[in-house]
Amino acid sequence: MSTTVENEWPRQVTVLGVGLLGGSVALSLRRTLPQTQLIGLARNPEKRRFLMDSGLVDLPAETVAEACQRSDVVVVASPVDRIAEMVILAAKSSPADCLITDVGSTKRQIVATVADHPDAAKKFVAAHPIAGSEKSGPENATSSLFDEKWVVVTPAETTSPELLEKAHRFWRLTGGQTCEMTPSEHDTHLAAISHMPHLVSALIAKIASPEALPLAGSGWRDITRVAAGDPTLWAAICSENRAAIASELKQVAEELEQLRKLLQDADDAGLHQWLTEAKKVKEQSP
């Protein structure tokens, strides 16, 4: 593809679900591609006004068909349990060469569902930017949310090389750096590194007694930060990836039992070794 065409693409991008992630996609493109027209789906009149007044989009649209009909790229940023449905709808009204991608933190079920709809599958490349916040809503969107963050691209077996390259190129335009995994690999890894830790964070917040909370310091606040995330969104994530998360929680239960036994047996040497192993893992992380 020539440089001229590359510089002109994408001319129009639609975001279906202009919240924290969808809004940040729009703002990141506003920064890198100021001439690109940004369309945002907003059925609520108040949200349409907010999106326009805040500069998140150039034009709001009331329906998926209206939002997608002339777009080069459609980004589905709805809750994970609605992404496949939105991809299929977007495919019906978008141009033949449109790229449809998403921001969902689960992938296997979404990719499998879309695969049953050939017209949608020909346009769709699933993706997951590893970026976010416990805060939600378009008012918390930022242009730098994806900068230097990994965006995991998870193509289906039938995804064409041309469409796959287009997905990589698009996500790099948001400031992210891309890598590839299968949908199943993604869900297994994210259960370990994101989904299970969120539930553990919520568990720690849940068992804190009211009497202890006034004494909470930075350690407790750090470990429970993500527990402030939207329960509706996280319930949907856990539902979509329940098997992988259940496997991780089983391992957590085994480690907790080992830790409980070390304390019960007054095995201070064993406890020191257990803590040392955990410290080494943390130090090896980015």
ABEGO torsion letter per residue (X at the ends): XBAAAAAAOBABBBBBGBBAAAAAAAAAAAAABAABBBBBBBABAAAAAAAAAAGABABBBABAAAAAAABABBBBABBAAAAAAAAAAAAAABBAABBBBBABABAAAAAAAAAABAAAAAABBBBBBBBEBABBEAAABBAAAABGBBBBBBBBAABBAAAAAAAAAAAAAAGBBBBBBBAAAAAAAAAAAAAAAAAAAAAAAAABBAAAAAABBAAAAAAAAAAABBAAAAAAAAAAAAAAAAAAAAAAAAAAAAAAAAAAAGBAAAAAAAAAAAAAAAAABX
